Amino acid sequence: QQLLMALDVQPSRIYIDLASLSASGVWRASLVVLLCMLVLTVFYCFSLGASKRPKGAGGSVGLLRNRNALRSSSVIVALVVLVPTLITLYRNYSMLSTVGYGARVTGAAGQVHGIANACGILSELMPYALLGILVTKKEGEKWPIVALLGYIFLYMMTGSRTTGFILLVTTAVVWFALFSKDTKNRQLLKIVIGGVAIAGLFSFVSLLRGALEPSQAGGSLADLLVGNNVFIESLAEAGQTFVVLGSVVEHCPAEVPFGNGATYFSGITYVLPNGLTGNYYESIDSVDELFSPFVTQYSGVGSSFIAEAYYNFGYGSLAVMAIYGIILGRLQSAFDRAIERKNYGAIFAIASSFAIISFCVRSDVRTFLRTFVWSVSPILLLNWLLCSKEEEFELSAKSLRDIGGITAPGDNRIN
């Protein structure tokens, strides 16, 4: 976008030069981005190299049980939350076409809490249940991919794009890591093609959302598609995210004091139900809430983990980026080892972590722990319970054999 500005090619939907940012603010925000990404990448590579371990011996019968247990756990959770998920998707789509996306996300009509939001809470488990089914996909199976892509399509129809985009990216990561037999060059080509397709899909959903907004009455989806180029729309979306970061750099701490780690601490307390913490999480404003007045009329401005780090510590955010880089490097190494050893529980946990982390490109990280604990841990806990039951069966079968050479029913495996 800065290149477009330098060439004096500035479509009206490119937001990088909004009036809320000064020229110096644009360049200072750009410097913050470059420094943060540089530090994160250096420490990621350092941590990745330090975490290299000798290759394991491969899978075992116990790890195969882990795969079967994870498949069963994921299917059970998906079936339990299927109806609540469909109800939530239908409700969100209906609200999109009546009150609009902004009102659905931030208005009183869309703010449902407690037992009244039971369907919404349960529906948050669905994407991770589908991800667990994908991780344990057997050779030749097609339905896990169809189910996940179908959910992504329905979710995007409600106007929410970021989660759908992240699930698509996570699906690609899992596919290339576990199932793809292509060479690295072919994988790279498919990633580039897929990236262009996803960018177009992301923009298409934005246009669809605009067509369904009540404020767009009189226009049609065809009008919007003809009048906008999906690639310009993609650049516009990226520019809007940059403007949020630029607003943080521009107005913090002169107008908005540094947070000094408040959002990170609130993220730790957010793991607990709000009733146990006196709604402490709600008392700490997010970056979206604090800086939305500089950008838009409602709080869904789409910040980022960099914006959150700068809001809390200024240029001290570089230390936060170093920590992030180390964490990401360790996760990548653990993911590689889990694949080598066919540890499907670990593969699922790390893939789910990646999906949540990726969301922080357009949000803050303070929701990470709560999302993992409340949406991923139930599947992991059920997986552990099923593995424990099978382990008890194995111990019982072994005891029978040791006592009198008796073979347990159905136990004809080689030890």
Buried (B, 14 or more C-beta within 10 A) or exposed (E): BEEBBEEEEEBEBBBBBBEBBEEEBBBBBBEBBEBBEEBBBEBBEBBBEEBEEEEBEEBEEEBEBBBBBBBBBBBBBBEBBBEBBBBBBEBBBEBBBEBBBBBBBBBEEBEBEEEEEEBBBBBBBBBBBBBBBBBBBEEEEEEBBEBBBEBBEBBBBBBBBBBBBBBBBBBBBBBBBBEEEEEEEEBEEBBEEBEEEBBBBBBBBBBBBBBBBEEBEEEEBEEBBEEBBBEBBBBBBBBBBBBBBBBBBBBBEEEBEBBEEBBBBBBBBBBEEBEEBEEBBEEBBBBBBBBBBBBBEBBBBBBBBBBBBBBBBBEEBBEBBBEBBBBBBBBBBBBBBBBBBBBBBBBBBBBBBBBBBBBBBBBBBBBBBBBBEBBBBBBBEBBBEBBEEBEEBBEEBEEBBEEEEEEBEEBEEEE
